[in-house]
Amino acid sequence: MEDYENDFSEPRGTYFDFRGYLFKVLNLWKFVVLSVAFALIVAYLINVRKESIYKLSSLISVESDQNPFFTANTSISFNWGGVSGKVGKVLTTVKTRTHNELVVDSLQYYVQYLQQGKYRMEDIYKNAPFVVAIDKAKGQILNKPIQIRIISDSKFQMVIDFESSGFTVQRYTDKDKFPANFKVGEFSKTYSFGEPINLPFFNGKITQRPGATLVPETHFYVRFLNFDAVVSQYQGGVMIAPYSGSSSSVLSLSLAGSNKAKIVDYLNATTSILSKTELQRKNLYATNTIKFIDSSLNAVNDNLKDVTEEMNSFRKQNKLFDVTEEMAIVSEKLKALDLNREEERTKLNYLNSLETYLRTKTDYTKIAAPTSVGINEGNILSSVAKITALAIERQTKEYTVKEGNLIFKDIDRQIDAEKNVLLETVGNTKRTIGLNLNNINNNIARFEGQLGNLPEDQQEYLKIQRKMDISQEAYNIYLTKRGEAAIVKAANVSDISTIDEAKDIGGGRIGPNKNLNYMMALMLGFFIPMFLIFVIFLLDNTIHGSDEVERLSTIPIIGLIGKYNYKNNLVVFEKPKSAVSESFRAIRSSLQFIYKKQDKEVGKGRTIMITSSVSGEGKTFCSINIATAYALTGKKTLLLGLDLRKPKIFGDFQITNEKGVVNYLIGESSFDEVKYTSFIENLDVIPSGPVPPNPSELLMGHRLKELMEYARQHYDMIVLDTPPLGLVTDALELTQYADATLFMVRLDYTKKGMLALINAKHKMGEVKNISFVLNFYKHKTNHNYGYGYGYGYGYGYGYGVYGNAYHESSSRRTLLKRFKKFIQTNT
């Protein structure tokens, strides 16, 4: 063996042992498998208990449907705006609270029909065999299930348990909530189906659902929910978006929930209410126009009645007479001029009303159509239509956007700009109408001058006749226009139509994602134990194998001692054919190489010092068996117990510890008085003796030197059983007497930090000729991880092939162990 005293080098730097970590995982594969199995079981329990979630959808179209009565001959027309504006309004309306309140209220989704399932209360909706018709004007208890027990085809029992006397009820007409009281305890009463029920917590009646079968002794539950909470749930749940980029006017409505029938009804009700609301908005312009025409028609009708009465009175007072043909022609011209004047005055009155309305009002949704009075000025028609559309858009956004938002400011700015343009146009049009009226009045005055030559009674007759003809003509015009507007309104169709209504055709389940849950469970079940093993591996500061020793220190390993369960420490003597005995003989052989390199006097004995870092690493066990191994070869051997603080070696040799090294060191006894001849041939033992108060000082005295000189003269081998090097300094005092030092490293016990201590001692020269002996070695089939994988001695002196072939086993292997061995050797 080369002189490793002159070949000292620093141990290699620290690194992460991936191979060691892998073998650690393989060693704990049962823990990983159990963790994965547990995670999969948890995922299964979640999947079977979690309520299924479904998602259904419907398609609607938003188009500008032209009224079939809009023809070239129709004098009244309404401008409804473009498709893009309607799509934006529909997208906004669906998410408004007002719209969802209408839908929830129409379907009464604040009433829940429940039945106890295997894992939870299930919403059965229309599958309940009865219907609850509540009195909306009275309160219903919130969020507390009321049990309905079917007794017969005509009877049921209502049961509810009150843990406290106070509770909250809600009145669904105005959605007001208020407190109510009832006596504590269980309420139970039998009622007939259809019988009115008036209680502090329930008001209404329960009737049998048409076509449903009532099964006696079945239990159901009715629960009333907070109206606002239900609306918020659906307001946030319903989704609307363009169906595709190429068809922006086609919208997709979708909703997710646990009951497909409720989803279907909600989506279809949403479409229906959207269509009705849009039609009402579309008819708003026509309705305002009809109201304006009706008011004008009433005024004209009253005037016509007055003129008719005046004509009848005149005829009664005066005889009938004829006028000349020339005068009749003049009268007809005057009649036409009067009609023109009346039309212009009507237009002027409309424009004056419109101007006043624009200047004094802020709600511009009630403007009548200008065409209702014969105004066909394009700029006026366009401006009125734009202002009305912007006003309706602002009104729609008030449900979703807070007042003061920039959107309102932008709309108001557009309305003001369009209003200024309209007021300017109205002013110009009024001036034009004024000029027309002046011209008409001049013509009327000229023709009336021609009639001045007629007698007064004839002039009066013609005047009354003209007024009556004008009133009748105006009445007919307004009546015609009102009829047109009513027909247009009645023929209007909503711009929102259903392309594909919501329908339950099977499927549609989107949750829970069972496969995802299983995959997550598999990942968590695998990576969590892997992480825990990783943490444990990083925090583990214990030496597990020869590879770790080689990495942490340059001190060589001289031998491996397998774990051997035996009644005492005399394994080499009593079990000479065991693998452990062979390991000690191998160490004995390796020590010869160390001794050959040393220049010692002939005839003097060799010394072996055996120490370790802490107690419990096998120093005494190794000392006894090393000494026995030498003694059995015929060498005269002395086993010297120098662990004065914790003596041990005397028990195995059936001797007492009353006298020993301590007695010799203090001069109380001679060498022969403390020496014991053991039952092992050639082996003498000197125990430590009684524990002294000053062990370090005794070991530093000259008496120990004399003892060692005497032992070298009379023995071939002297084995020194010393105290732990990591706990006390006693062992350092003994290194001067050691030709070879064996440092015990017990695998799975000795800490890595202890090797740094011995490295430092070795580097400074305090410990020389030192070698490691690995105790509690186990041969592992998984590449010998943790116990010296890759080290040459591993297969020869553990429980490997060599030991099984030539050494006796410590115990008979069971059938199960043999089967495992067969599997390992054939895989």
Phi, psi and omega in degrees: 000135184288161183283095183281356175294331182260009183236035182283136175218158181293143176295158181294153182294164181289149177204164179274128183271089181296321180295319177296320178297318179299316179292330176296319178295315179297326179291333180250032184298330179295320178297319179295315180298317179296321179295316178297316179298317179297317180297319179294323177295317178298318178298320179297315180296324177293316182297317183285337181265340183282138181286138180290140178246132182242154177226122179237163184214166175217162180242135176232156179243140177242107183228161173269089182283122181282133178293131182296344180269001175279098179237177180294335182272355181279124184275342180250126178224154182231136179261117187265351181096173183274173181290319185300321178295322180293321179299315178297322179293319179294317178302323180283318184299319183300328182267003180279154178291321181301313181297314182292331174296319178297317181293311181299319181292323180291329181264350182054050180285359174279357174255118181255135174253118188237156173215140182290119176263193183291322184242343187200171171283124185254138178280112184261351172050244184281357177279353175291139183281008181218165180234136178263116176256102186272157172269103186295340182280353181238162186281149175234138183295139184262136167062024176234118183296136174253121183278134177243112179258120179286124179260314180205191179292343184237348185237151172212160180244130178260126183229133175208138183252124180256114177280336175221163185280336183263144177201173183249136176239160179230138176260119190276358174287308179251004178063024181278139178248141180207157182282155176215167183225151175204158184293146181289143179122189183269129174259130180215125180207146181263136180228163173264148176297131182090355180280130177297136180237125178233104181228162178298337183247353180208132178222118182154205177213156180245123181241157179287135178290133180302130178084355181272152179254130179267120180255118181301150178069013172269147185245137175225169180225145174240132180226133178261133184251158176296122185303315182296323179293320179295317179298316179299322180298313182283329177298320178278340185271324183288135182240141178221137182199157175302139183293322178203163180293330181279344180233075183290340180276353177259122185246146179252125175257134180218153181207141178247147179184181183267344181240114185293325180297321178292323179296314181301311182296322182292316180295316180292322176294323177300314179296316181298314180291323175301314181296316180294317180297317179295322178293320177297318177295321180293325181277353183300317179297315180295321179297316178297322179295317179297320178299317179296317180294320180299317179295319178293322181295322178295318179295317180294321180297318177297318179296320180296320178297317180297317181293320179297316177297321178297318179295316180297320179294319180296318182294326179292327184275335184235149178284155181286144180212164181252149174255163181290161181297323180296317180293328179295322179294318178298320181296320178296322178296317178298322179299315180296320179293322177296320178296317178298318179298320181293320178298317181294320178297321179298316177298317182296319178297319178297316182293322177297317178295319179296318180296317178295319180298315181295328184274338186246341184254160175243344177263108185260022180271356185249022179282131178282158181291131178299331181293344180293340177246015176086012177276115181245016178299120186300319181295320179293314180300316181295316182293317179299317180297318180293316180297317179297316180297318179293322179295320179293320178297318179295320179296323180292319183287345179297339181280338186240342185242136180291146177297141183097354179293154181298335179297316179296321179297322180292317179295315178299322178297317178295320179296315180298318180296315181291326179294320178297319177296317181294318179297322177295317179293319178299318178299315179297318181294322178297321178295320178297316179296323178299318177296320179297318180296320177299317179296317180295318180297322177297316179296319179297317180297323180295314181289325177295330176295325178292328179279355182292342180282348180281160175298158186297322181294324177291320177300317180295320179299314182295324179296314180296320180297319179297315180299320181292320179295320180295315180297319180294320180294317179296319179299316180296320180296310181297323179295321178295315180295322178295320177298317179298315181296320179295320179294317179300316180295317182293329183272357180296143174237151181291147177284350181254122179228156182271126174268312181219104183288158179292140183203141177272105179247020182092155180075205180087002182285130180242352180196161354287152179282092186296319179297320178295320179298319179293321179294318177297318179297319180297318181292313181294319180296335179269313188282330178297309176295327177297320178293318179298318177297321178298316180296314179299320180296320180291322183278348182288117181252020182261145178279129182246342185202168183294332179296323178293320178298315180295326180286327186269345183208150176268358177291132185286158175263123185265340180186164180238130180248117180287158177286130185219114180276113181215161187289338180212187183268001185270054184291315183296324181282315186269335179233067186293339182266002181285161179296326180294319178299320178295326178296318179292324177294325177294322177294319178301319180292319181294330180293334181298327179293325178292317182293326181294332181281350184261144179264096183241155179294141179291136177095349178267145181285159179263149180243145176232121175260128181244120181222182178200185181277315180222176179287151176094009183262001173102025180296310183296317178301315181292319181298313182298315185282330173295316179297319179296319181300321178287320182297322181291344177273000179097358179280136177286118192238143177238126175259113188249116180275100182256008174275084187288342183273330184216073184293144183220330197290349187285329188296319183291337181260009176058043177237167180263165179253024182290325177232144180190208184302321181301317181296324178291317184293330180270004176080014183277330183224157177272175182300313183294333181286335181259352181272137177239132176272120183278171177284354175270126183300138177072010182240118174252151184230133171241107180289176183286325184089185181298149184288121182273163177282342184227067184297320183297319181293324178294319181290341180270352183283169183286341181296326179292322178297320177295319179299316182292322179295318179296319181295319180297327182286332188248353181229149176282321182227133176240118181257121182259114174269107190249168177288167179295134181290332183277348183256319183227168182266003184302318184296327179296329178290340185264349183298335180294340181261000186262125170282330178215142180240128176252121179258117184280128174239111179269117181295144183068015182220310182290136180276148181297328181296335179293331179291330176297324179296311182290330176297317180295317178298319180294317182297321181278356177084008179288332178236128182236162177050044185262146176220157178265141169240121181270118181260156181063038178288139175230132176275123181250143180284339179278064178061027174060030183301139172082347182226047172091040178292134180093353182267139190297327184282349189300321185272349183266330192232019173252218176263039183271200184297318182299312183296322182290333183277325189241348185246151176283143182278153181285337178203154180287136181280139178283170179300321180296318179295322179295321179296317178299319180297321179296317180296317183295321183280349181246016177234000000 
